[in-house]
Amino acid sequence: MACFNSRSIKYGLLRMLLIASMIGGVILKPLLLPASEKTTLTVALTGKFPPFSFYSEKGELAGFDVDVAKEIAGHLERELVLVATEWDGIIAGLLLKKYDAVIGAMAITPERSKKVNFSQPYAYSGAQLFIHRQKEGKIRDIHDLPGARVGVGLGETYEQFLREKHPAIELVTYKAMTDIFQDVLNGRLDGFVTDRLVGSYQIGQGGMPFVAAGPLLYEEQLAIPVTKDNNELLGRINGALRQMEKSGELKVLHDKWFAPPSKKEAGAVSQMAAPVVVKKLLRGFGITLLVGLSSCFLGLMAAIPFGIILHRKIDYLTALLRFWNDFIRATPLLIQLFFVYFGAPQIGIVLSPLQAAIITLTINAAAYMAEVIRSGLLAVDYGQNLAGIALGLTKFHVFRFVVWPQAFRIALPPLMNAVVALIKETSLIAVISVAEVIREAQSIISVTYNPIKYYFIVGLLFFIISFPLMKLSGRMERNIKAKGFSHA
Amino acid sequence: MLKIEGLSYTYPGGLQALKNIQFEVPPQEIFSIMGRSGSGKTTLLKCIVKFLKPDRGRIELHGQDIFQMDERRFRQSIGIVFQNLYLFPHLTVMENMTLAPMQVLKKSKREAEEEAMATLKRLGIEAIRQSYPSQISGGQAQRVAIARALILKPQYLLLDEPTSALDVETTDEFGRWLLDLKAETTFVIVTHDVPFAAKIATSGVLMAGGEIKARGSVQEIGQPG
């Protein structure tokens, strides 16, 4: 009928979706959170904070916090379920009972204590300034740094402390320690403040030329938060910690993970086995594609009626939809993700991270695609309607056979662009702990300390998917132009 | 018989485009509505095909008010070819021709295609049946648009400025071709091209400022002054 066959495109999309969902189905199982029962202890941590928590060479969660969580679950006689989530939303998730407790090197602070109850401390550490070895003589401690640029992890307690006590220092916040390392190496930062234990460990692992400068800025007590209404669990966790202290278990674990770096081979940069890296990246990319393509497909299904309603101006329905679409397009996707993931449980709908991601991206895709479809309909000359009516076709037939096929062809190239944009935006879903490809890359980088290599690979993966889609879109556009469509 | 009685139309902005228009179009003729741009010709045409509803007056087809007629019967009785033609760009010439017969008259694809083929052959454009509208010339497109309207066998076919996109030679050929067809269909040609109208039309009206200024034989009313 037409030069490019819309049916083959439809089947192509369907097939891609099917493959993506098959890949997804196999690898997603561990991600879908089971409803917490009394036989399990669900514990959240970031998985990106070695040696407290990180992904081992085998691709499994490991670290001091993981071992502590295992011991506590053992004492409580519960099965341990670990949830790796972003630090940004870790307390919000606890308050919504996405997990029972956080064992994530969290320091006790008055602000946090207002929202959650902390156990007794299970480790002691503190804030330490680290600098490049080359500056060792020039910078003796924090007081030598007014006007200098200092890196801290976003949302960590050091940020607040430095702002209050050392306001002359210019603070730069980062999401990952490896990014801070990179910027100290680049000379963008004069130093960074982090946990003394973690910092020393990571510097040793990464073979970084950094040293501690000055004494501890302050001491921190690391403890386990639970929700305010969960005193029973808190009591049992404290009981377990007391026993672990008494028996010396806690000391054994502490030494296992925080032994001075001198014990390790000097300059040995830690590695991750190649098959593990490949598996993690492919699994992450499978999830990226699953979320991206299924949201695009579902979004398009919703966008078609939405676009038609917007174009036809059906009273209140159009006004409502117009407001909704503008609202979605005017707010950041990140905020929408938080809203769906953390907000839906408030009205009794508990969504898994993956469900929340697909729903949010679908809503987002529907809003953008509905506008594309509306402008496609708008681009069809009104005379086409008149010609159809004059030939005796009903209004429905005119739409079905004359207006819609033209509008859809005009809309296809911008729709393809929307698909490409959406697939790239899936990287944001990591904040609600969906293990998409960039999150997987970050967890690899937290062990290998090689951000440039792994971000390059991730970029390449996105390119491999997006480039053919963009080429296809360009070909469609030329096709449409060749046929003399209006405004195409 | 198509009969217009006391027709007036005022646009929502307040411009009165038609004032008390009155005339009849006898069957099996080529009837011409002439006048300069802005004289109200196209507004009149839009009223006759019910795209505009007049404020006053009646349009009758065989004694029946067209606004009371069954929609499908009306569309089969009076066809129109727009100045811009409005061929469907996503369909081939053949598909442009068969869409209405299949959807409106519920003909089978084969039957619709056979009839379309016969019409295309008669107009000498069967070779382009698989082409898309963007791939054919202006003259060919003009013929396809008329063929698409003729396939429903209307009693009246209105043509809005049919020669505006044609060169002199094609215009002459087009005129001969209309004369051949007038036994089956009555043509109402809206045009500012008086010489063309004079060659083919038997009678007509001359419009200016929304009113009919002259009526009768085209040779007479077409005279300047």
HADDOCK unambig.tbl for C-alpha pairs under 7 A between the chains (distance, minus, plus):
assign (segid A and resid 2 and name CA) (segid B and resid 90 and name CA) 6.76 0.50 0.50
assign (segid A and resid 383 and name CA) (segid B and resid 86 and name CA) 6.21 0.50 0.50
assign (segid A and resid 384 and name CA) (segid B and resid 86 and name CA) 5.69 0.50 0.50
assign (segid A and resid 384 and name CA) (segid B and resid 88 and name CA) 6.98 0.50 0.50
assign (segid A and resid 387 and name CA) (segid B and resid 86 and name CA) 6.19 0.50 0.50
assign (segid A and resid 390 and name CA) (segid B and resid 75 and name CA) 6.09 0.50 0.50
assign (segid A and resid 390 and name CA) (segid B and resid 79 and name CA) 6.31 0.50 0.50
assign (segid A and resid 390 and name CA) (segid B and resid 80 and name CA) 6.54 0.50 0.50
assign (segid A and resid 391 and name CA) (segid B and resid 75 and name CA) 6.33 0.50 0.50
assign (segid A and resid 391 and name CA) (segid B and resid 79 and name CA) 6.96 0.50 0.50
assign (segid A and resid 391 and name CA) (segid B and resid 100 and name CA) 6.12 0.50 0.50
assign (segid A and resid 391 and name CA) (segid B and resid 149 and name CA) 6.87 0.50 0.50
assign (segid A and resid 392 and name CA) (segid B and resid 72 and name CA) 5.80 0.50 0.50
assign (segid A and resid 392 and name CA) (segid B and resid 75 and name CA) 4.98 0.50 0.50
assign (segid A and resid 392 and name CA) (segid B and resid 76 and name CA) 6.75 0.50 0.50
assign (segid A and resid 392 and name CA) (segid B and resid 100 and name CA) 6.91 0.50 0.50
assign (segid A and resid 392 and name CA) (segid B and resid 104 and name CA) 6.34 0.50 0.50
assign (segid A and resid 393 and name CA) (segid B and resid 100 and name CA) 6.47 0.50 0.50
assign (segid A and resid 393 and name CA) (segid B and resid 103 and name CA) 6.96 0.50 0.50
assign (segid A and resid 393 and name CA) (segid B and resid 104 and name CA) 6.02 0.50 0.50
assign (segid A and resid 402 and name CA) (segid B and resid 88 and name CA) 6.74 0.50 0.50
assign (segid A and resid 406 and name CA) (segid B and resid 90 and name CA) 6.37 0.50 0.50
assign (segid A and resid 483 and name CA) (segid B and resid 89 and name CA) 6.66 0.50 0.50
assign (segid A and resid 483 and name CA) (segid B and resid 134 and name CA) 5.47 0.50 0.50
assign (segid A and resid 484 and name CA) (segid B and resid 89 and name CA) 6.88 0.50 0.50
assign (segid A and resid 484 and name CA) (segid B and resid 134 and name CA) 5.46 0.50 0.50
assign (segid A and resid 485 and name CA) (segid B and resid 89 and name CA) 6.43 0.50 0.50
